[in-house]
Amino acid sequence: MDKKAKLEKEIAELEKKMEKDHFGGLFDRTTQKRNMNRLQKLRKELENLTKKGKK
């Protein structure tokens, strides 16, 4: 599996997990924030890979 596909899969899994645990974030803000930060980092990394691929 190439790096781009791996990132896309991880992003999808994290989004699914966050959606499922929507109300859990009300009680555990630290985990919710950590997941959001991880998701932003993965999206940015995927964006950078996409840009490199187009050049």
GUTOR-623446 format. One line per field, with one value per residue: residue number from 1; x, y, z of N, C-alpha, C, O in turn. Coordinates in pm, whole numbers, plus 32768, in hexadecimal, padded with zeros to 4 digits. Layout:
BEGIN
i c(NUM | ...) .
n.xx c(X | ...) .
n.yy c(Y | ...) .
n.zz c(Z | ...) .
ca.xx c(X | ...) .
ca.yy c(Y | ...) .
ca.zz c(Z | ...) .
c.xx c(X | ...) .
c.yy c(Y | ...) .
c.zz c(Z | ...) .
o.xx c(X | ...) .
o.yy c(Y | ...) .
o.zz c(Z | ...) .
//
This chain:
BEGIN
i c(1 | 2 | 3 | 4 | 5 | 6 | 7 | 8 | 9 | 10 | 11 | 12 | 13 | 14 | 15 | 16 | 17 | 18 | 19 | 20 | 21 | 22 | 23 | 24 | 25 | 26 | 27 | 28 | 29 | 30 | 31 | 32 | 33 | 34 | 35 | 36 | 37 | 38 | 39 | 40 | 41 | 42 | 43 | 44 | 45 | 46 | 47 | 48 | 49 | 50 | 51 | 52 | 53 | 54 | 55) .
n.xx c(8055 | 803D | 80BC | 8005 | 7F08 | 7F04 | 7EFC | 7E03 | 7D58 | 7D87 | 7D2D | 7C1D | 7BCF | 7C00 | 7B50 | 7A5E | 7A67 | 7A62 | 796A | 78C1 | 78F4 | 7883 | 77EC | 7887 | 795B | 7907 | 7939 | 7A40 | 7B17 | 7C28 | 7C78 | 7BD3 | 7C39 | 7D3F | 7D10 | 7CA2 | 7D7E | 7E31 | 7DA2 | 7DA4 | 7EB7 | 7EE7 | 7E49 | 7ECD | 7FC7 | 7F79 | 7F1F | 800F | 809A | 7FFA | 8020 | 8130 | 8126 | 80AA | 8162) .
n.yy c(7F8A | 80D9 | 8214 | 82E9 | 826C | 81E9 | 82C2 | 8332 | 8263 | 825B | 835A | 8344 | 827C | 82FC | 83D6 | 834B | 82D6 | 83BA | 8424 | 835D | 836C | 8459 | 84D1 | 847F | 8529 | 85FA | 85B8 | 8567 | 862E | 8646 | 8562 | 8586 | 8676 | 8627 | 856A | 8612 | 86B8 | 85FA | 85A9 | 8697 | 86AE | 85C6 | 85FC | 86DD | 8671 | 85BB | 8670 | 86F0 | 8618 | 85EF | 86DD | 86C6 | 85ED | 8657 | 8702) .
n.zz c(8000 | 7FA6 | 8026 | 8013 | 7FFA | 80EE | 81A0 | 8159 | 81A5 | 82BB | 8303 | 82C4 | 837A | 846E | 845D | 845B | 8557 | 85F9 | 85B7 | 8613 | 8723 | 8776 | 884E | 891D | 8925 | 89BB | 8ABE | 8AC6 | 8A75 | 8A3C | 89A7 | 88C8 | 8861 | 8825 | 875D | 8699 | 865F | 85F9 | 8518 | 8480 | 8451 | 83B7 | 82D5 | 8270 | 8232 | 816B | 80AD | 806C | 7FF8 | 7F1A | 7E8F | 7E50 | 7DA6 | 7CC6 | 7C57) .
ca.xx c(8000 | 808F | 80AB | 7F8C | 7E97 | 7F0A | 7ECB | 7D74 | 7D15 | 7D92 | 7CD5 | 7B94 | 7BB8 | 7BFC | 7AD1 | 79F4 | 7A72 | 7A36 | 78DA | 7882 | 790A | 785E | 77C6 | 78F4 | 79B1 | 78D6 | 7972 | 7AD0 | 7B45 | 7CB4 | 7C7B | 7B94 | 7C98 | 7DB0 | 7CE1 | 7C94 | 7E04 | 7E65 | 7D5B | 7DD9 | 7F3F | 7EDE | 7E15 | 7F36 | 802B | 7F3D | 7F1F | 8099 | 80B8 | 7FAF | 8065 | 81AE | 8104 | 8081 | 81D6) .
ca.yy c(8000 | 8151 | 8270 | 8338 | 8216 | 81D0 | 833B | 833D | 81FF | 8285 | 83CD | 8311 | 8235 | 835F | 8420 | 82F0 | 82C8 | 8437 | 842F | 82FB | 8397 | 84E6 | 84FD | 845E | 859E | 8654 | 858E | 8552 | 8696 | 8630 | 8500 | 85C4 | 86D8 | 85DB | 8532 | 8680 | 86DF | 858C | 85B0 | 870A | 868C | 8565 | 8640 | 8733 | 8617 | 8589 | 86E1 | 8701 | 85A9 | 8607 | 874A | 8690 | 8594 | 86A5 | 874A) .
ca.zz c(8000 | 7FA1 | 8096 | 8000 | 801B | 817D | 81E2 | 813F | 81F8 | 8346 | 8313 | 82C4 | 83F8 | 84DA | 844F | 8483 | 85E8 | 8637 | 85A0 | 866C | 87AD | 8777 | 88D3 | 8979 | 892C | 8A24 | 8B3D | 8ABA | 8A18 | 8A17 | 893B | 8855 | 882A | 87EE | 86DF | 8638 | 8637 | 85A6 | 8499 | 8437 | 8426 | 834B | 825E | 823B | 81F7 | 80F0 | 8051 | 803F | 7F9D | 7E9F | 7E49 | 7E1A | 7D39 | 7C51 | 7C1F) .
c.xx c(8059 | 8068 | 8029 | 7F0F | 7E90 | 7ED4 | 7E34 | 7D25 | 7D15 | 7D36 | 7C43 | 7B73 | 7BAB | 7B7B | 7A5C | 79F1 | 7A3E | 79A0 | 788E | 7887 | 78E7 | 783E | 782F | 7953 | 7985 | 7916 | 7A0A | 7B08 | 7BD4 | 7CBF | 7C41 | 7BF4 | 7D0E | 7D89 | 7CD4 | 7D1D | 7E43 | 7E25 | 7D8E | 7E64 | 7F3D | 7EAC | 7E7F | 7FA2 | 7FF9 | 7F3D | 7FAB | 80C2 | 8074 | 7FF3 | 80E6 | 8193 | 80DF | 80F6 | 8228) .
c.yy c(807C | 81B1 | 82C0 | 82E7 | 81FB | 8249 | 834B | 82DC | 822A | 82FC | 839F | 82CB | 8296 | 83B0 | 83CB | 82E2 | 8345 | 844A | 83D3 | 832A | 842B | 8519 | 84DB | 84D2 | 8601 | 8635 | 8584 | 85B2 | 867E | 85D0 | 853B | 8625 | 8692 | 859F | 859E | 86AC | 8677 | 8590 | 8624 | 86ED | 862B | 85A5 | 8698 | 86E0 | 85E0 | 85F7 | 86F7 | 8692 | 85BD | 8674 | 8718 | 8638 | 85DE | 86EB | 86F2) .
c.zz c(8000 | 8012 | 808C | 8026 | 80B1 | 81CA | 81D1 | 8196 | 828A | 8363 | 831B | 8347 | 846C | 84D5 | 847E | 851B | 862E | 8628 | 8601 | 86FD | 87BF | 8804 | 893C | 898A | 8995 | 8AAA | 8B38 | 8A50 | 89E8 | 89A1 | 88BC | 8811 | 87E8 | 8767 | 8674 | 8605 | 85DB | 851B | 8444 | 8400 | 83B0 | 82CA | 821D | 81F6 | 8171 | 8085 | 8018 | 7FDC | 7F16 | 7E4C | 7E08 | 7DA1 | 7CB9 | 7C0E | 7BC7) .
o.xx c(80B6 | 8002 | 7FE7 | 7EB8 | 7E24 | 7E88 | 7DEE | 7CBB | 7CAF | 7CF9 | 7BF8 | 7B06 | 7B56 | 7B3E | 7A02 | 7986 | 79F6 | 795E | 7827 | 7829 | 7926 | 7870 | 7830 | 7994 | 79D4 | 7927 | 7A4C | 7B25 | 7BF5 | 7D08 | 7C76 | 7C00 | 7D3C | 7DD8 | 7CF6 | 7D2F | 7E84 | 7E69 | 7DA1 | 7E83 | 7F89 | 7EDF | 7E8A | 7FD3 | 8045 | 7F58 | 7FBB | 8106 | 80AE | 7FFE | 8105 | 81E1 | 80F2 | 80EF | 828D) .
o.yy c(8087 | 81A1 | 82D8 | 831A | 81F6 | 823A | 836D | 82FF | 821E | 8303 | 83CD | 82DD | 8284 | 83CB | 83FC | 82E2 | 833C | 847B | 83F9 | 8312 | 8472 | 8582 | 8515 | 84DF | 8653 | 868D | 8597 | 8589 | 869E | 85EA | 8525 | 8627 | 86BD | 85A2 | 8586 | 86C3 | 869B | 857D | 8613 | 870F | 863D | 8588 | 869E | 8705 | 85D7 | 85DC | 870F | 86AE | 85A1 | 8668 | 873C | 8638 | 85A9 | 870D | 871F) .
o.zz c(8050 | 8054 | 80F1 | 806C | 80EC | 8229 | 8230 | 81CB | 82CF | 83CD | 8371 | 837E | 84C3 | 853D | 84C2 | 8559 | 8692 | 8684 | 8638 | 874A | 880D | 882D | 89A8 | 89F2 | 89C3 | 8AFE | 8B9E | 89E0 | 8975 | 8942 | 884F | 8797 | 877E | 8709 | 8600 | 858E | 8578 | 84B6 | 83CB | 838E | 8350 | 825E | 81A2 | 818B | 8111 | 8010 | 7FA0 | 7F79 | 7EAD | 7DD2 | 7D97 | 7D41 | 7C4C | 7B98 | 7B90) .
//
